Amino acid sequence: MNADALLRRGLAASGALACAVAVGLSAYASHGLQGQDAQRVGLAALFAFGHGLALLLLAPGAASRLRVVALVTLMLGLLLFSGSLVGAALASLPASLAPTGGLLLILGWLMIAGDALRR
């Protein structure tokens, strides 16, 4: 198996893991947290599930280098955005990486759009 195929499989598996973590975060936000912490973890879960599902579905068919880079960008954005919100809620860390994560998510989706238009 070549490196690109391994990367695509890893991205798809990471997407499925993000979805699983999102379910757990949603339950914890609903039953174990209150106020702003519940909102932050709930939002992190929403983004983790949506982008995890996108990774799971888009990664196996990523035929172009641009699409693979876009998916890696989505994964990094998801980790920074959701991770920053969860860290703020559960460990009182600053959520200062969330905007960077959000920008990476936007950039990833724009690259996917550009790749779709190129085909």
Buried (B, 14 or more C-beta within 10 A) or exposed (E): EEEEEEBBEBBBEBBBBBBEBBEEBBEBBEEEBEEEBBBBBBBBBBBBBBBBBBBBEBBEEBEEEBBBBBBBBBBBBBBBBBBBBBBBBBEEBEBEBBEBBBBBBEBBBEBBEEBEEEE
